[in-house]
């Protein structure tokens, strides 16, 4: 899932420059990382919920998947 993380962060960088006049000042890369990790955590939560639904339909137990986000990253994101 590193590729998905790369795509999300790259898209955020592109979107940050979608101004008619580019902003000036200092780019807050720490906040940008927090936002990106928040997006990745939401994706992971959504995927896990969809897997749960599918497994429930099939009457199977639900394994959790991990998209390359460790617990420390998620804890930092929840601080947003």
C-alpha positions as CSV (number, residue, x, y, z in Angstrom):
1,X,0.0,0.0,0.0
2,X,3.0,2.3,-0.2
3,X,2.0,3.1,-3.7
4,X,-1.5,4.3,-2.5
5,X,0.2,6.4,0.2
6,X,2.5,7.9,-2.4
7,X,-0.5,8.7,-4.7
8,X,-2.4,10.4,-1.9
9,X,0.5,12.6,-0.8
10,X,1.5,13.5,-4.4
11,X,-2.1,14.5,-5.1
12,X,-2.2,16.6,-2.0
13,X,1.0,18.4,-3.2
14,X,-0.5,19.0,-6.6
15,X,-3.8,20.3,-5.1
16,X,-1.9,22.7,-2.8
17,X,-0.7,24.6,-5.9
18,X,-4.1,25.0,-7.5
19,X,-4.3,28.8,-7.0
20,X,-4.6,31.5,-9.6
21,X,-1.8,33.2,-7.7
22,X,0.5,31.0,-5.7
23,X,0.5,31.7,-2.0
24,X,3.6,33.0,-0.3
25,X,5.0,32.1,3.1
26,X,6.3,28.9,4.7
27,X,4.7,25.6,3.8
28,X,3.7,23.7,6.9
29,X,4.9,20.2,6.0
30,X,4.1,18.8,9.4
31,X,0.4,19.7,9.0
32,X,0.5,18.4,5.4
33,X,1.8,15.0,6.7
34,X,-1.0,14.9,9.4
35,X,-3.6,15.6,6.7
36,X,-2.2,12.9,4.5
37,X,-2.1,10.4,7.3
38,X,-5.7,11.3,8.2
39,X,-6.7,10.5,4.6
40,X,-4.8,7.2,4.8
41,X,-6.4,6.3,8.1
42,X,-9.9,7.1,6.6
43,X,-9.1,4.9,3.6
44,X,-8.0,2.1,5.9
45,X,-11.1,2.4,8.1
46,X,-13.3,2.3,5.0
47,X,-11.6,-0.7,3.5
48,X,-11.8,-2.6,6.8
49,X,-15.5,-1.8,7.1
50,X,-16.1,-3.0,3.5
51,X,-14.2,-6.2,4.3
52,X,-16.3,-6.7,7.4
53,X,-19.5,-6.3,5.4
54,X,-18.3,-8.8,2.8
55,X,-17.2,-11.3,5.4
56,X,-20.5,-11.0,7.3
57,X,-22.4,-11.8,4.1
58,X,-20.2,-14.8,3.7
59,X,-20.5,-15.7,7.4
60,X,-16.7,-15.7,7.8
61,X,-14.5,-14.1,10.4
62,X,-13.0,-10.7,9.6
63,X,-9.3,-10.3,9.5
64,X,-8.0,-6.8,9.9
65,X,-5.7,-5.4,7.1
66,X,-3.0,-2.9,7.5
67,X,-2.2,-0.4,4.8
68,X,1.3,0.4,6.0
69,X,0.1,2.9,8.7
70,X,1.6,2.1,12.1
71,X,-0.2,2.8,15.4
72,X,2.1,5.9,16.1
73,X,1.0,7.5,12.8
74,X,-2.7,6.9,13.6
75,X,-2.3,8.3,17.1
76,X,-0.7,11.4,15.7
77,X,-3.5,11.8,13.2
78,X,-6.2,11.6,15.9
79,X,-4.5,14.7,17.4
80,X,-5.8,16.8,14.5
